[in-house]
Amino acid sequence: MRNQSYDSFGNTFKRGFMRMPVAIRAIIAINVIIFIVQLLVGTKLNVWIVTHFGFEPNLPIAYLEPWRIITYGFLHAGFMHIAFNMLWLWWMGRAVEETIGPRSFLTIYFLALVAGAVFHFTSTFIFDYKPVIGASAAVNGIMVAFAVLFPRTPIMLFLLPPIEARYFVTGLVAIDILLLNSGSNVAHFAHIGGASVGYLLTMAHKNGTDLSKVIRYFEYLFGRLKPSPSSKPKNKNMSIVKDVEIVEEVDQTELDEILEKISKSGYDALTKEEKQKLFELSKKN
């Protein structure tokens, strides 16, 4: 008999996890780690965490504790809550991030998260809503981005016929609108806020707006990126070289365009030059 080697579950899981796009990988990892902490600390401490880091639709608190507009999106109320959010994010978000790049992806994700908090806050003037937690607003923003970028992609759900992404996501948003005053514990206004911003930002991207500038600003702010050498005084005795960051951005833009063409028309639709460029960029990565 031949000797057969079987890879361990841990190694298989690690490889699959590392193959995720970088932004989605980071978001899922942070959410899962925080959820595990919520489970381990006990009920009383978990209540304290939710009380101090969930979004409270109360003017003094929302104004004096602005971190809540972000931190609420990394807390979840139970296993099914986080499981569905992370599954939708992985399923639809992967194609979005690979198409527009990680920085633009994070821009949509976090601005949709902020919009969810803002919409939820404004809803308190009409309805009596409670504090909110969960990544649903941000995930809705990414799902809408997927529907805008890949509108005719079929969504396969158990016991249902294939539904095009544009109709499926529109139906989810319509359900949130219909259930606005249902009295449930679901933050439907937050979902609508995230979906609205996801749509607007994705359309802006399609019209040529560079969404990555938002994340780049924070990277410059916290020292993750260095200022361009062009801002420094020029030395006449030195030759001019290209900024590495700019070259990488150009490569990423070309790669995004090629990937988008593949998603719409398939690999065979690429020209000989595009196939060669894809090969060269894949070697760099």
N, C-alpha and C positions, 0 to 999 in steps of 0.2 A: 504493500500500500504506500501511496505517496504521503509524505509528510505535509500536512496543511497547517498554515499559520493563520490565526485569527487575530485581528486587531481588537484591542480592548474597547469597551464602550466609552471609557474616558478619552482615549485618543481619537476615536471617531467623532465624539461630541466636540472635542477641542478643534479638530480640523474643520468641522462644519461651522462652528462658531466663528473661527478666524476667517472663513471665507465670506462672511457677511460684510457688506459695505461698512466702512469705518464709523460713520455717524450712527447708523442703526445699531451697530455692535455696542457702541458706547452707551447709547440711550437705554437699550435693553439691559445691559449689565448693571447700570446704575439703578434702574427701577427694580430689578430683581434683588440686588443687594439690600436696598432700602426696605423692600417688602419682607425679606428674611429678618432684618433687624426688627421690624414691626411685630413679627410673629414671636421673636425670641425675648423681647423686653417685657412682655406681660401686658395685661389689659390697661392697668393704670398709667404706665409710662407711655404706652401707645396712644392713649387718650391725650396725654400731655403733648406728644409729638404732633398729633393731628390738630390740637387746639392752637398750637403756636406756629405751625407751618402750613396748615390748610388755609385756603382763601376764605376770609371772613368778609361777607358783603356788608360791611359796616364802615362808614366814612372815616371816623377817627383811626380805626385799626388799619384800614386799607391805605391810608395816607401815611401813618407813622411806621408801618411795617411793610414797606414795598416789596420785600423779598418774597412775600406770599404769592405774588402773581406768577412766580416761577416754581417755587417749592411745592405748591399744591399739586402740580402735575407729576410729582414723583412719589406721591402717597396713594395707596389704594385700600379699599375697604374689605377686600377678600380675594381669594384665589381666582375665582371666575372673573372678577373685575380686572385684575392685572393680566390674566391669561388672554382674554379677548382683545384687550388693548394692544398687547405685545404681538399677538398673532396677526392682527390686522396691520400693525406697523411693519412687521417683517414681510408679510405677504405682498402688500401693495407698495410699501416704502422702498423696497429693494430696487425696483425698476425706476422709481422716481429719483433716488439718489444716484444711480448709475447714469441717468440721463442728464441731470442738471448739476451734479457734483455735490460733495459733502457740505460745502459752505452754504450754497444756495438752499440745500435741503434743510440744514439747521436753521436758516433764516425763516423758512416757512414754518418749521416745527415750533420754534419758540415764539414767533409773532402770533401764530394761531393759538398758542397756549395763553399768551397775554390777552389776546382778543377774547378768549373764552372767559377769563376773569372779568374783563371789562363788561362784556355782555351780561354776565351773571350779576354783576353789581347793579347795572342799570335796570335789570329785571325786578329788583327789590322795590322799585318805585311802583310796580304794578302788582307783583305777586310776593307773597311772604316766603322767601326761599332761605334755606339753611346754608351753613358753610359748605364748601365744595372741595373735593379732592379727586384726583385721578387724571390720567393723560388723555382722556377722551377728546377734549377740544383740540389738542395738538394732532392726535391721530386722525380726527375728522378732517383737519386741514390737509394732511398728507393724502388721505383717501380722495379728497376732491382734486388734489393735484394730479393724482394718478388718472382720474376720470377725464381731466382736461388734456393730459398728455397722451393717454391711450384710450380714447373714448369708445372704441369698438372692441376692445379686448373682452372676451367672454369671461364672466365670473361664474364659476361652478360651485353650487351649493348642494348639500345633500337633499335628494328627492325633488329638486327643482331643475327646470331646464336651464340651459346657459342664458345668462342675462348680460347684455353689454354693460360695460363699466359705467357709462354715462347715465344709463337708466337705473342701474343698481344704486349708485351713490346718490342720485337725485331722489330716489325713493326713500333712502335713509334720512336725508335732510327733510323731506316732506313729512315723514313720521314724527320727527322732532318738532316740527311746526304744529302739527295736529295735536300733539300731546303737551303743548306749552302749559296749559292750565289743568293738567290731569291730576295734580296733587301727588304725583309720585316723587320718589327720592332722586330721580334722575335729573341732572342739570341740563335740561334741553336748550336753554338759552346759551349756555356755554358751548354746547355742540354746534349751534348755529353760528356763533361768533367765530369759532375755529374754522368751520367750513367756509364762511364768507371770506375770511382773510386768506385761506388757502386758495380759493378761486382767484381773488384779485392779484395775489402775488404770482401765481402760476401764469396768469394771462400777461402780467407785466414781464415775466421772464420770456414768454413767447414773443413779445413785442420788442425784445432786445435789452431790457433792463438787467443790469448786473446785480443780482440779489446777494452775491457773495460779499459785497462791500460791507454789509451790516456785520457779518462775522469777522471780516478782516479788521474792521474798526476796533472791535473788542480785543482782537489778537494784538494789534498795535498798542492798545491801551494797557494791556497786561504784559507787554514785552515779549509776546510769542513771535511777533514778526518785527524785523528791523526796518527802519525807514529806508526808502530807496536811496542809493548812492547819488542819484541825480540831484538831491536836495543839498549835497555837500559842495563846498567850493571846489572848482575844477583846477587841477594841476596841469599846466600846459605841457609838462615834461612826461606825462603819463598817458598811455593809450587808453581809449574808452573800451570798456567791457560791458557786456549785457548783464543785467541783474538776473540772477538765477531764478528768483521768484516769478519774474515776468515770463521767462522762458517756460517755466512749469505751467503757468496760467494759460499760455498760448497752446501748449500741448494738451492740457485738460480740455480746453474749448474745442479743439479739433477732435479729440476723442469723444466728447459728448455728442458732437454733430454726427460722427460715424455711428455711434451706438444708437442714436435716435433714428437714423436711416435704417439700421438693421431691424429695430423694433417695428418700424412701419412696413418695410418692404422685404425684409429678409437679407441674409448675408449675400446671396447671389446678385442682389441689386447693386452691390458696391462696384465701383470701377477698379481697374487694376491698380491705379495709384492709391485709392482709398484702402484697398486690401494691404498694400505694402506699408502704408502709413500705420494702419492698425497693428501690423506685425511689429513694426519698429517701436511703437508706443508700449505694446505689451511687454517687450523686452526690457524697457526702462522701468516698468512697474514691477 
